[in-house]
Amino acid sequence: MPANCYRNSLQLAVEHACRSVAFPSISTGAYGYPLPAAAEIAVRIVREFLAGEDFAPDALFCCFSADALAICRAVLGK
């Protein structure tokens, strides 16, 4: 499940005092998960997780196409 990938990665970043963590669109390639739904999950989970942390790394979303960038920007703007 994509949500757990984000949570686990963020938890590891906090445990290792990472300053930043970068995420691709998890499961949207070979697994065919719809990009809009994946972006919604990614942004929601990252926001929820980081809101509850005193030390929070910067989270970067890697977009590998113009479509992915547009979708991610739209979700981030909500």
All heavy atoms as a GROMACS GRO file, in nm:
protein
  579
    1MET      N    1   0.085  -0.118   0.000
    1MET     CA    2   0.000   0.000   0.000
    1MET      C    3   0.089   0.124   0.000
    1MET      O    4   0.180   0.136   0.083
    1MET     CB    5  -0.090  -0.004   0.122
    1MET     CG    6  -0.167   0.121   0.148
    1MET     SD    7  -0.334   0.080   0.193
    1MET     CE    8  -0.422   0.205   0.109
    2PRO      N    9   0.066   0.216  -0.091
    2PRO     CA   10   0.151   0.336  -0.099
    2PRO      C   11   0.159   0.416   0.030
    2PRO      O   12   0.264   0.467   0.064
    2PRO     CB   13   0.088   0.418  -0.211
    2PRO     CG   14   0.012   0.320  -0.294
    2PRO     CD   15  -0.033   0.214  -0.197
    3ALA      N   16   0.050   0.426   0.104
    3ALA     CA   17   0.051   0.507   0.227
    3ALA      C   18   0.157   0.458   0.324
    3ALA      O   19   0.228   0.538   0.385
    3ALA     CB   20  -0.088   0.506   0.291
    4ASN      N   21   0.168   0.326   0.341
    4ASN     CA   22   0.267   0.271   0.432
    4ASN      C   23   0.410   0.299   0.386
    4ASN      O   24   0.500   0.317   0.469
    4ASN     CB   25   0.245   0.122   0.452
    4ASN     CG   26   0.122   0.094   0.534
    4ASN    OD1   27   0.081   0.174   0.617
    4ASN    ND2   28   0.060  -0.020   0.509
    5CYS      N   29   0.431   0.303   0.257
    5CYS     CA   30   0.565   0.335   0.204
    5CYS      C   31   0.607   0.474   0.249
    5CYS      O   32   0.720   0.496   0.291
    5CYS     CB   33   0.566   0.327   0.052
    5CYS     SG   34   0.541   0.162  -0.013
    6TYR      N   35   0.514   0.569   0.239
    6TYR     CA   36   0.544   0.706   0.281
    6TYR      C   37   0.568   0.713   0.431
    6TYR      O   38   0.666   0.773   0.476
    6TYR     CB   39   0.432   0.802   0.238
    6TYR     CG   40   0.424   0.819   0.090
    6TYR    CD1   41   0.327   0.754   0.015
    6TYR    CD2   42   0.516   0.898   0.022
    6TYR    CE1   43   0.321   0.768  -0.123
    6TYR    CE2   44   0.511   0.912  -0.116
    6TYR     CZ   45   0.413   0.847  -0.187
    6TYR     OH   46   0.408   0.861  -0.323
    7ARG      N   47   0.478   0.654   0.510
    7ARG     CA   48   0.492   0.658   0.656
    7ARG      C   49   0.623   0.594   0.700
    7ARG      O   50   0.697   0.651   0.782
    7ARG     CB   51   0.376   0.583   0.722
    7ARG     CG   52   0.251   0.662   0.735
    7ARG     CD   53   0.150   0.590   0.825
    7ARG     NE   54   0.018   0.634   0.789
    7ARG     CZ   55  -0.067   0.570   0.708
    7ARG    NH1   56  -0.033   0.453   0.657
    7ARG    NH2   57  -0.185   0.619   0.680
    8ASN      N   58   0.653   0.476   0.649
    8ASN     CA   59   0.776   0.406   0.690
    8ASN      C   60   0.900   0.483   0.649
    8ASN      O   61   0.998   0.489   0.725
    8ASN     CB   62   0.777   0.265   0.632
    8ASN     CG   63   0.669   0.177   0.689
    8ASN    OD1   64   0.617   0.203   0.797
    8ASN    ND2   65   0.632   0.073   0.617
    9SER      N   66   0.899   0.540   0.531
    9SER     CA   67   1.015   0.618   0.485
    9SER      C   68   1.034   0.741   0.571
    9SER      O   69   1.148   0.775   0.608
    9SER     CB   70   0.996   0.658   0.339
    9SER     OG   71   0.992   0.545   0.257
   10LEU      N   72   0.926   0.809   0.603
   10LEU     CA   73   0.937   0.927   0.688
   10LEU      C   74   0.983   0.891   0.828
   10LEU      O   75   1.065   0.963   0.887
   10LEU     CB   76   0.802   1.000   0.693
   10LEU     CG   77   0.764   1.072   0.563
   10LEU    CD1   78   0.617   1.106   0.563
   10LEU    CD2   79   0.850   1.196   0.544
   11GLN      N   80   0.934   0.780   0.881
   11GLN     CA   81   0.978   0.736   1.014
   11GLN      C   82   1.128   0.708   1.014
   11GLN      O   83   1.199   0.747   1.106
   11GLN     CB   84   0.900   0.612   1.059
   11GLN     CG   85   0.931   0.570   1.201
   11GLN     CD   86   0.899   0.679   1.302
   11GLN    OE1   87   0.793   0.738   1.299
   11GLN    NE2   88   0.994   0.706   1.391
   12LEU      N   89   1.176   0.642   0.911
   12LEU     CA   90   1.320   0.616   0.901
   12LEU      C   91   1.399   0.746   0.887
   12LEU      O   92   1.506   0.761   0.947
   12LEU     CB   93   1.349   0.525   0.782
   12LEU     CG   94   1.314   0.378   0.801
   12LEU    CD1   95   1.323   0.303   0.668
   12LEU    CD2   96   1.407   0.315   0.905
   13ALA      N   97   1.346   0.841   0.812
   13ALA     CA   98   1.414   0.970   0.797
   13ALA      C   99   1.426   1.040   0.932
   13ALA      O  100   1.531   1.097   0.964
   13ALA     CB  101   1.340   1.057   0.697
   14VAL      N  102   1.320   1.036   1.011
   14VAL     CA  103   1.324   1.098   1.144
   14VAL      C  104   1.422   1.024   1.234
   14VAL      O  105   1.505   1.087   1.301
   14VAL     CB  106   1.182   1.100   1.206
   14VAL    CG1  107   1.187   1.137   1.354
   14VAL    CG2  108   1.092   1.197   1.129
   15GLU      N  109   1.416   0.892   1.234
   15GLU     CA  110   1.506   0.813   1.319
   15GLU      C  111   1.653   0.836   1.286
   15GLU      O  112   1.738   0.830   1.375
   15GLU     CB  113   1.473   0.664   1.306
   15GLU     CG  114   1.342   0.626   1.369
   15GLU     CD  115   1.301   0.483   1.340
   15GLU    OE1  116   1.383   0.404   1.286
   15GLU    OE2  117   1.185   0.448   1.371
   16HIS      N  118   1.681   0.864   1.161
   16HIS     CA  119   1.820   0.884   1.119
   16HIS      C  120   1.856   1.032   1.105
   16HIS      O  121   1.961   1.066   1.051
   16HIS     CB  122   1.846   0.810   0.987
   16HIS     CG  123   1.842   0.662   1.003
   16HIS    ND1  124   1.947   0.589   1.053
   16HIS    CD2  125   1.742   0.573   0.980
   16HIS    CE1  126   1.914   0.461   1.058
   16HIS    NE2  127   1.789   0.448   1.014
   17ALA      N  128   1.768   1.119   1.154
   17ALA     CA  129   1.790   1.264   1.154
   17ALA      C  130   1.822   1.318   1.014
   17ALA      O  131   1.908   1.405   0.998
   17ALA     CB  132   1.899   1.302   1.254
   18CYS      N  133   1.753   1.266   0.916
   18CYS     CA  134   1.772   1.315   0.779
   18CYS      C  135   1.713   1.456   0.765
   18CYS      O  136   1.610   1.485   0.825
   18CYS     CB  137   1.705   1.222   0.679
   18CYS     SG  138   1.777   1.057   0.674
   19ARG      N  139   1.777   1.536   0.689
   19ARG     CA  140   1.727   1.672   0.665
   19ARG      C  141   1.619   1.675   0.559
   19ARG      O  142   1.536   1.765   0.558
   19ARG     CB  143   1.841   1.763   0.623
   19ARG     CG  144   1.939   1.790   0.732
   19ARG     CD  145   2.042   1.886   0.685
   19ARG     NE  146   2.130   1.924   0.794
   19ARG     CZ  147   2.236   1.997   0.778
   19ARG    NH1  148   2.270   2.039   0.659
   19ARG    NH2  149   2.309   2.029   0.882
   20SER      N  150   1.623   1.578   0.469
   20SER     CA  151   1.522   1.576   0.362
   20SER      C  152   1.501   1.433   0.315
   20SER      O  153   1.585   1.345   0.338
   20SER     CB  154   1.564   1.664   0.244
   20SER     OG  155   1.682   1.615   0.185
   21VAL      N  156   1.388   1.413   0.251
   21VAL     CA  157   1.355   1.285   0.191
   21VAL      C  158   1.280   1.315   0.061
   21VAL      O  159   1.201   1.408   0.055
   21VAL     CB  160   1.271   1.197   0.288
   21VAL    CG1  161   1.141   1.262   0.326
   21VAL    CG2  162   1.248   1.059   0.230
   22ALA      N  163   1.312   1.239  -0.043
   22ALA     CA  164   1.248   1.262  -0.174
   22ALA      C  165   1.167   1.139  -0.212
   22ALA      O  166   1.210   1.026  -0.190
   22ALA     CB  167   1.354   1.289  -0.280
   23PHE      N  168   1.050   1.163  -0.267
   23PHE     CA  169   0.959   1.055  -0.306
   23PHE      C  170   0.926   1.063  -0.454
   23PHE      O  171   0.886   1.168  -0.503
   23PHE     CB  172   0.827   1.064  -0.229
   23PHE     CG  173   0.840   1.043  -0.081
   23PHE    CD1  174   0.827   1.148   0.007
   23PHE    CD2  175   0.864   0.916  -0.031
   23PHE    CE1  176   0.837   1.129   0.143
   23PHE    CE2  177   0.875   0.895   0.106
   23PHE     CZ  178   0.861   1.002   0.193
   24PRO      N  179   0.934   0.950  -0.523
   24PRO     CA  180   0.879   0.941  -0.659
   24PRO      C  181   0.730   0.909  -0.645
   24PRO      O  182   0.679   0.896  -0.534
   24PRO     CB  183   0.954   0.823  -0.720
   24PRO     CG  184   0.976   0.733  -0.602
   24PRO     CD  185   1.000   0.826  -0.484
   25SER      N  186   0.662   0.896  -0.753
   25SER     CA  187   0.520   0.856  -0.750
   25SER      C  188   0.514   0.706  -0.726
   25SER      O  189   0.516   0.626  -0.820
   25SER     CB  190   0.452   0.891  -0.882
   25SER     OG  191   0.449   1.030  -0.899
   26ILE      N  192   0.505   0.667  -0.601
   26ILE     CA  193   0.510   0.526  -0.563
   26ILE      C  194   0.392   0.450  -0.622
   26ILE      O  195   0.278   0.495  -0.612
   26ILE     CB  196   0.514   0.513  -0.410
   26ILE    CG1  197   0.645   0.574  -0.356
   26ILE    CG2  198   0.500   0.368  -0.367
   26ILE    CD1  199   0.654   0.582  -0.206
   27SER      N  200   0.422   0.339  -0.686
   27SER     CA  201   0.326   0.244  -0.745
   27SER      C  202   0.258   0.291  -0.873
   27SER      O  203   0.171   0.222  -0.925
   27SER     CB  204   0.219   0.204  -0.643
   27SER     OG  205   0.277   0.134  -0.537
   28THR      N  206   0.296   0.405  -0.927
   28THR     CA  207   0.226   0.455  -1.047
   28THR      C  208   0.289   0.406  -1.177
   28THR      O  209   0.230   0.424  -1.283
   28THR     CB  210   0.223   0.609  -1.050
   28THR    OG1  211   0.357   0.659  -1.053
   28THR    CG2  212   0.149   0.664  -0.930
   29GLY      N  213   0.402   0.343  -1.170
   29GLY     CA  214   0.468   0.294  -1.290
   29GLY      C  215   0.419   0.156  -1.328
   29GLY      O  216   0.307   0.139  -1.377
   30ALA      N  217   0.499   0.056  -1.302
   30ALA     CA  218   0.466  -0.082  -1.340
   30ALA      C  219   0.339  -0.133  -1.274
   30ALA      O  220   0.268  -0.215  -1.331
   30ALA     CB  221   0.583  -0.174  -1.305
   31TYR      N  222   0.308  -0.084  -1.154
   31TYR     CA  223   0.188  -0.130  -1.085
   31TYR      C  224   0.061  -0.061  -1.134
   31TYR      O  225  -0.049  -0.105  -1.104
   31TYR     CB  226   0.203  -0.114  -0.934
   31TYR     CG  227   0.304  -0.209  -0.876
   31TYR    CD1  228   0.431  -0.165  -0.841
   31TYR    CD2  229   0.275  -0.344  -0.861
   31TYR    CE1  230   0.526  -0.253  -0.789
   31TYR    CE2  231   0.368  -0.432  -0.810
   31TYR     CZ  232   0.493  -0.386  -0.774
   31TYR     OH  233   0.587  -0.473  -0.724
   32GLY      N  234   0.076   0.049  -1.206
   32GLY     CA  235  -0.038   0.114  -1.269
   32GLY      C  236  -0.135   0.186  -1.176
   32GLY      O  237  -0.249   0.212  -1.214
   33TYR      N  238  -0.090   0.221  -1.056
   33TYR     CA  239  -0.178   0.296  -0.965
   33TYR      C  240  -0.204   0.434  -1.026
   33TYR      O  241  -0.113   0.499  -1.076
   33TYR     CB  242  -0.111   0.309  -0.829
   33TYR     CG  243  -0.206   0.336  -0.716
   33TYR    CD1  244  -0.272   0.232  -0.652
   33TYR    CD2  245  -0.230   0.465  -0.673
   33TYR    CE1  246  -0.359   0.256  -0.548
   33TYR    CE2  247  -0.317   0.490  -0.569
   33TYR     CZ  248  -0.382   0.386  -0.507
   33TYR     OH  249  -0.468   0.410  -0.405
   34PRO      N  250  -0.327   0.482  -1.025
   34PRO     CA  251  -0.359   0.611  -1.089
   34PRO      C  252  -0.284   0.727  -1.023
   34PRO      O  253  -0.285   0.742  -0.901
   34PRO     CB  254  -0.509   0.626  -1.070
   34PRO     CG  255  -0.560   0.493  -1.027
   34PRO     CD  256  -0.445   0.419  -0.967
   35LEU      N  257  -0.220   0.807  -1.104
   35LEU     CA  258  -0.138   0.918  -1.054
   35LEU      C  259  -0.216   1.016  -0.967
   35LEU      O  260  -0.167   1.055  -0.861
   35LEU     CB  261  -0.069   0.990  -1.170
   35LEU     CG  262   0.031   1.097  -1.135
   35LEU    CD1  263   0.139   1.046  -1.041
   35LEU    CD2  264   0.095   1.152  -1.260
   36PRO      N  265  -0.336   1.059  -1.005
   36PRO     CA  266  -0.409   1.152  -0.917
   36PRO      C  267  -0.435   1.094  -0.778
   36PRO      O  268  -0.418   1.164  -0.677
   36PRO     CB  269  -0.539   1.179  -0.992
   36PRO     CG  270  -0.506   1.154  -1.136
   36PRO     CD  271  -0.408   1.039  -1.132
   37ALA      N  272  -0.473   0.969  -0.771
   37ALA     CA  273  -0.498   0.906  -0.641
   37ALA      C  274  -0.368   0.892  -0.563
   37ALA      O  275  -0.366   0.914  -0.441
   37ALA     CB  276  -0.564   0.770  -0.660
   38ALA      N  277  -0.261   0.856  -0.631
   38ALA     CA  278  -0.131   0.842  -0.565
   38ALA      C  279  -0.084   0.976  -0.508
   38ALA      O  280  -0.030   0.981  -0.397
   38ALA     CB  281  -0.028   0.786  -0.662
   39ALA      N  282  -0.104   1.082  -0.583
   39ALA     CA  283  -0.063   1.215  -0.536
   39ALA      C  284  -0.144   1.256  -0.413
   39ALA      O  285  -0.089   1.313  -0.318
   39ALA     CB  286  -0.078   1.318  -0.648
   40GLU      N  287  -0.273   1.228  -0.414
   40GLU     CA  288  -0.358   1.259  -0.299
   40GLU      C  289  -0.307   1.186  -0.174
   40GLU      O  290  -0.297   1.245  -0.066
   40GLU     CB  291  -0.503   1.220  -0.326
   40GLU     CG  292  -0.573   1.303  -0.431
   40GLU     CD  293  -0.625   1.435  -0.379
   40GLU    OE1  294  -0.626   1.458  -0.256
   40GLU    OE2  295  -0.665   1.517  -0.463
   41ILE      N  296  -0.278   1.059  -0.189
   41ILE     CA  297  -0.228   0.980  -0.076
   41ILE      C  298  -0.095   1.033  -0.028
   41ILE      O  299  -0.074   1.055   0.092
   41ILE     CB  300  -0.216   0.831  -0.115
   41ILE    CG1  301  -0.354   0.770  -0.136
   41ILE    CG2  302  -0.136   0.753  -0.010
   41ILE    CD1  303  -0.352   0.632  -0.200
   42ALA      N  304  -0.003   1.057  -0.120
   42ALA     CA  305   0.130   1.103  -0.083
   42ALA      C  306   0.124   1.234  -0.005
   42ALA      O  307   0.185   1.246   0.102
   42ALA     CB  308   0.216   1.121  -0.208
   43VAL      N  309   0.053   1.330  -0.057
   43VAL     CA  310   0.047   1.461   0.008
   43VAL      C  311  -0.022   1.451   0.144
   43VAL      O  312   0.025   1.506   0.243
   43VAL     CB  313  -0.022   1.564  -0.084
   43VAL    CG1  314  -0.051   1.693  -0.010
   43VAL    CG2  315   0.066   1.590  -0.207
   44ARG      N  316  -0.132   1.377   0.150
   44ARG     CA  317  -0.204   1.363   0.277
   44ARG      C  318  -0.118   1.297   0.384
   44ARG      O  319  -0.107   1.348   0.496
   44ARG     CB  320  -0.332   1.283   0.257
   44ARG     CG  321  -0.411   1.261   0.387
   44ARG     CD  322  -0.542   1.187   0.364
   44ARG     NE  323  -0.528   1.065   0.286
   44ARG     CZ  324  -0.494   0.946   0.336
   44ARG    NH1  325  -0.468   0.933   0.464
   44ARG    NH2  326  -0.487   0.840   0.257
   45ILE      N  327  -0.054   1.187   0.350
   45ILE     CA  328   0.027   1.114   0.447
   45ILE      C  329   0.147   1.196   0.492
   45ILE      O  330   0.178   1.203   0.612
   45ILE     CB  331   0.072   0.977   0.390
   45ILE    CG1  332  -0.048   0.888   0.363
   45ILE    CG2  333   0.174   0.909   0.483
   45ILE    CD1  334  -0.133   0.857   0.484
   46VAL      N  335   0.215   1.259   0.398
   46VAL     CA  336   0.332   1.340   0.434
   46VAL      C  337   0.291   1.457   0.523
   46VAL      O  338   0.354   1.484   0.625
   46VAL     CB  339   0.407   1.387   0.307
   46VAL    CG1  340   0.511   1.492   0.340
   46VAL    CG2  341   0.472   1.268   0.238
   47ARG      N  342   0.183   1.525   0.488
   47ARG     CA  343   0.137   1.637   0.572
   47ARG      C  344   0.100   1.589   0.712
   47ARG      O  345   0.137   1.653   0.812
   47ARG     CB  346   0.018   1.707   0.507
   47ARG     CG  347   0.057   1.797   0.393
   47ARG     CD  348  -0.064   1.864   0.332
   47ARG     NE  349  -0.022   1.963   0.233
   47ARG     CZ  350  -0.100   2.011   0.139
   47ARG    NH1  351  -0.227   1.970   0.128
   47ARG    NH2  352  -0.055   2.100   0.054
   48GLU      N  353   0.024   1.480   0.721
   48GLU     CA  354  -0.016   1.428   0.852
   48GLU      C  355   0.105   1.388   0.936
   48GLU      O  356   0.114   1.421   1.054
   48GLU     CB  357  -0.107   1.305   0.835
   48GLU     CG  358  -0.245   1.337   0.786
   48GLU     CD  359  -0.327   1.212   0.755
   48GLU    OE1  360  -0.276   1.098   0.772
   48GLU    OE2  361  -0.442   1.228   0.711
   49PHE      N  362   0.198   1.319   0.875
   49PHE     CA  363   0.315   1.272   0.948
   49PHE      C  364   0.400   1.390   0.996
   49PHE      O  365   0.436   1.396   1.114
   49PHE     CB  366   0.400   1.180   0.860
   49PHE     CG  367   0.514   1.118   0.934
   49PHE    CD1  368   0.501   0.993   0.992
   49PHE    CD2  369   0.636   1.184   0.947
   49PHE    CE1  370   0.606   0.936   1.062
   49PHE    CE2  371   0.742   1.128   1.017
   49PHE     CZ  372   0.727   1.004   1.074
   50LEU      N  373   0.430   1.480   0.908
   50LEU     CA  374   0.519   1.590   0.944
   50LEU      C  375   0.456   1.685   1.046
   50LEU      O  376   0.527   1.747   1.125
   50LEU     CB  377   0.564   1.665   0.819
   50LEU     CG  378   0.648   1.583   0.721
   50LEU    CD1  379   0.690   1.668   0.603
   50LEU    CD2  380   0.770   1.522   0.789
   51ALA      N  381   0.324   1.696   1.045
   51ALA     CA  382   0.256   1.782   1.142
   51ALA      C  383   0.274   1.731   1.285
   51ALA      O  384   0.272   1.810   1.380
   51ALA     CB  385   0.108   1.793   1.109
   52GLY      N  386   0.295   1.602   1.300
   52GLY     CA  387   0.309   1.543   1.432
   52GLY      C  388   0.452   1.528   1.480
   52GLY      O  389   0.476   1.467   1.584
   53GLU      N  390   0.547   1.583   1.409
   53GLU     CA  391   0.689   1.568   1.444
   53GLU      C  392   0.751   1.700   1.486
   53GLU      O  393   0.726   1.803   1.423
   53GLU     CB  394   0.767   1.513   1.324
   53GLU     CG  395   0.736   1.370   1.290
   53GLU     CD  396   0.779   1.273   1.398
   53GLU    OE1  397   0.886   1.292   1.461
   53GLU    OE2  398   0.704   1.177   1.420
   54ASP      N  399   0.832   1.695   1.594
   54ASP     CA  400   0.906   1.814   1.632
   54ASP      C  401   1.020   1.839   1.534
   54ASP      O  402   1.043   1.950   1.491
   54ASP     CB  403   0.965   1.798   1.773
   54ASP     CG  404   0.855   1.798   1.879
   54ASP    OD1  405   0.750   1.860   1.857
   54ASP    OD2  406   0.876   1.734   1.984
   55PHE      N  407   1.093   1.733   1.501
   55PHE     CA  408   1.197   1.742   1.399
   55PHE      C  409   1.140   1.676   1.275
   55PHE      O  410   1.108   1.559   1.274
   55PHE     CB  411   1.325   1.668   1.441
   55PHE     CG  412   1.422   1.652   1.326
   55PHE    CD1  413   1.504   1.757   1.291
   55PHE    CD2  414   1.426   1.537   1.252
   55PHE    CE1  415   1.591   1.745   1.183
   55PHE    CE2  416   1.512   1.524   1.144
   55PHE     CZ  417   1.595   1.628   1.111
   56ALA      N  418   1.125   1.754   1.171
   56ALA     CA  419   1.066   1.700   1.048
   56ALA      C  420   1.156   1.732   0.930
   56ALA      O  421   1.195   1.846   0.910
   56ALA     CB  422   0.928   1.760   1.026
   57PRO      N  423   1.190   1.631   0.853
   57PRO     CA  424   1.270   1.656   0.732
   57PRO      C  425   1.187   1.726   0.626
   57PRO      O  426   1.064   1.722   0.629
   57PRO     CB  427   1.309   1.516   0.687
   57PRO     CG  428   1.200   1.428   0.740
   57PRO     CD  429   1.156   1.490   0.868
   58ASP      N  430   1.254   1.792   0.535
   58ASP     CA  431   1.185   1.846   0.418
   58ASP      C  432   1.144   1.728   0.330
   58ASP      O  433   1.221   1.634   0.313
   58ASP     CB  434   1.278   1.937   0.336
   58ASP     CG  435   1.310   2.067   0.408
   58ASP    OD1  436   1.228   2.113   0.489
   58ASP    OD2  437   1.418   2.122   0.381
   59ALA      N  438   1.024   1.733   0.277
   59ALA     CA  439   0.977   1.627   0.189
   59ALA      C  440   0.968   1.682   0.048
   59ALA      O  441   0.908   1.788   0.024
   59ALA     CB  442   0.840   1.576   0.234
   60LEU      N  443   1.030   1.612  -0.045
   60LEU     CA  444   1.030   1.652  -0.186
   60LEU      C  445   0.954   1.547  -0.266
   60LEU      O  446   0.971   1.428  -0.244
   60LEU     CB  447   1.174   1.661  -0.237
   60LEU     CG  448   1.267   1.751  -0.157
   60LEU    CD1  449   1.412   1.720  -0.192
   60LEU    CD2  450   1.234   1.895  -0.184
   61PHE      N  451   0.871   1.594  -0.358
   61PHE     CA  452   0.801   1.503  -0.447
   61PHE      C  453   0.865   1.513  -0.585
   61PHE      O  454   0.870   1.620  -0.644
   61PHE     CB  455   0.652   1.538  -0.455
   61PHE     CG  456   0.580   1.522  -0.324
   61PHE    CD1  457   0.552   1.630  -0.244
   61PHE    CD2  458   0.543   1.396  -0.281
   61PHE    CE1  459   0.487   1.615  -0.123
   61PHE    CE2  460   0.478   1.378  -0.160
   61PHE     CZ  461   0.449   1.489  -0.080
   62CYS      N  462   0.917   1.402  -0.633
   62CYS     CA  463   0.984   1.397  -0.764
   62CYS      C  464   0.881   1.368  -0.872
   62CYS      O  465   0.814   1.265  -0.868
   62CYS     CB  466   1.091   1.289  -0.765
   62CYS     SG  467   1.219   1.314  -0.642
   63CYS      N  468   0.871   1.458  -0.967
   63CYS     CA  469   0.776   1.442  -1.077
   63CYS      C  470   0.856   1.424  -1.205
   63CYS      O  471   0.937   1.510  -1.240
   63CYS     CB  472   0.686   1.564  -1.086
   63CYS     SG  473   0.592   1.592  -0.935
   64PHE      N  474   0.831   1.315  -1.274
   64PHE     CA  475   0.911   1.280  -1.390
   64PHE      C  476   0.843   1.309  -1.523
   64PHE      O  477   0.889   1.265  -1.628
   64PHE     CB  478   0.954   1.133  -1.382
   64PHE     CG  479   1.043   1.106  -1.264
   64PHE    CD1  480   0.995   1.044  -1.151
   64PHE    CD2  481   1.175   1.147  -1.265
   64PHE    CE1  482   1.076   1.020  -1.042
   64PHE    CE2  483   1.259   1.123  -1.158
   64PHE     CZ  484   1.209   1.060  -1.045
   65SER      N  485   0.732   1.383  -1.519
   65SER     CA  486   0.665   1.424  -1.642
   65SER      C  487   0.588   1.553  -1.614
   65SER      O  488   0.560   1.586  -1.498
   65SER     CB  489   0.568   1.317  -1.693
   65SER     OG  490   0.455   1.308  -1.608
   66ALA      N  491   0.553   1.623  -1.719
   66ALA     CA  492   0.475   1.746  -1.704
   66ALA      C  493   0.338   1.715  -1.644
   66ALA      O  494   0.286   1.791  -1.562
   66ALA     CB  495   0.460   1.816  -1.839
   67ASP      N  496   0.278   1.602  -1.683
   67ASP     CA  497   0.148   1.562  -1.627
   67ASP      C  498   0.159   1.536  -1.477
   67ASP      O  499   0.074   1.580  -1.399
   67ASP     CB  500   0.095   1.437  -1.697
   67ASP     CG  501   0.047   1.464  -1.838
   67ASP    OD1  502   0.022   1.581  -1.872
   67ASP    OD2  503   0.037   1.367  -1.915
   68ALA      N  504   0.263   1.466  -1.437
   68ALA     CA  505   0.283   1.437  -1.295
   68ALA      C  506   0.304   1.565  -1.216
   68ALA      O  507   0.249   1.582  -1.106
   68ALA     CB  508   0.401   1.342  -1.276
   69LEU      N  509   0.378   1.658  -1.271
   69LEU     CA  510   0.402   1.786  -1.205
   69LEU      C  511   0.272   1.864  -1.188
   69LEU      O  512   0.244   1.918  -1.081
   69LEU     CB  513   0.505   1.868  -1.283
   69LEU     CG  514   0.538   2.006  -1.226
   69LEU    CD1  515   0.593   1.995  -1.085
   69LEU    CD2  516   0.637   2.076  -1.318
   70ALA      N  517   0.192   1.868  -1.291
   70ALA     CA  518   0.065   1.940  -1.285
   70ALA      C  519  -0.028   1.880  -1.179
   70ALA      O  520  -0.092   1.952  -1.102
   70ALA     CB  521  -0.002   1.941  -1.422
   71ILE      N  522  -0.035   1.749  -1.176
   71ILE     CA  523  -0.120   1.681  -1.077
   71ILE      C  524  -0.070   1.707  -0.937
   71ILE      O  525  -0.147   1.739  -0.846
   71ILE     CB  526  -0.130   1.531  -1.109
   71ILE    CG1  527  -0.211   1.510  -1.236
   71ILE    CG2  528  -0.188   1.453  -0.991
   71ILE    CD1  529  -0.203   1.369  -1.294
   72CYS      N  530   0.059   1.695  -0.917
   72CYS     CA  531   0.117   1.716  -0.785
   72CYS      C  532   0.095   1.861  -0.739
   72CYS      O  533   0.058   1.885  -0.624
   72CYS     CB  534   0.265   1.681  -0.787
   72CYS     SG  535   0.335   1.660  -0.621
   73ARG      N  536   0.115   1.954  -0.827
   73ARG     CA  537   0.092   2.096  -0.791
   73ARG      C  538  -0.053   2.119  -0.752
   73ARG      O  539  -0.082   2.192  -0.658
   73ARG     CB  540   0.131   2.187  -0.907
   73ARG     CG  541   0.278   2.210  -0.919
   73ARG     CD  542   0.309   2.306  -1.031
   73ARG     NE  543   0.450   2.340  -1.030
   73ARG     CZ  544   0.513   2.397  -1.131
   73ARG    NH1  545   0.447   2.427  -1.241
   73ARG    NH2  546   0.641   2.423  -1.122
   74ALA      N  547  -0.145   2.060  -0.827
   74ALA     CA  548  -0.287   2.076  -0.796
   74ALA      C  549  -0.320   2.019  -0.658
   74ALA      O  550  -0.393   2.082  -0.580
   74ALA     CB  551  -0.372   2.009  -0.904
   75VAL      N  552  -0.267   1.902  -0.628
   75VAL     CA  553  -0.294   1.840  -0.497
   75VAL      C  554  -0.229   1.920  -0.385
   75VAL      O  555  -0.289   1.940  -0.280
   75VAL     CB  556  -0.247   1.693  -0.497
   75VAL    CG1  557  -0.255   1.633  -0.358
   75VAL    CG2  558  -0.328   1.612  -0.596
   76LEU      N  559  -0.110   1.967  -0.406
   76LEU     CA  560  -0.041   2.046  -0.304
   76LEU      C  561  -0.114   2.177  -0.274
   76LEU      O  562  -0.110   2.228  -0.164
   76LEU     CB  563   0.104   2.074  -0.344
   76LEU     CG  564   0.198   1.957  -0.330
   76LEU    CD1  565   0.329   1.985  -0.404
   76LEU    CD2  566   0.225   1.927  -0.184
   77GLY      N  567  -0.183   2.230  -0.374
   77GLY     CA  568  -0.254   2.355  -0.358
   77GLY      C  569  -0.384   2.342  -0.282
   77GLY      O  570  -0.445   2.443  -0.246
   78LYS      N  571  -0.427   2.221  -0.253
   78LYS     CA  572  -0.555   2.202  -0.182
   78LYS      C  573  -0.540   2.230  -0.035
   78LYS      O  574  -0.444   2.208   0.027
   78LYS     CB  575  -0.607   2.059  -0.202
   78LYS     CG  576  -0.651   2.032  -0.343
   78LYS     CD  577  -0.706   1.892  -0.352
   78LYS     CE  578  -0.752   1.862  -0.494
   78LYS     NZ  579  -0.804   1.728  -0.508
   0.00000   0.00000   0.00000
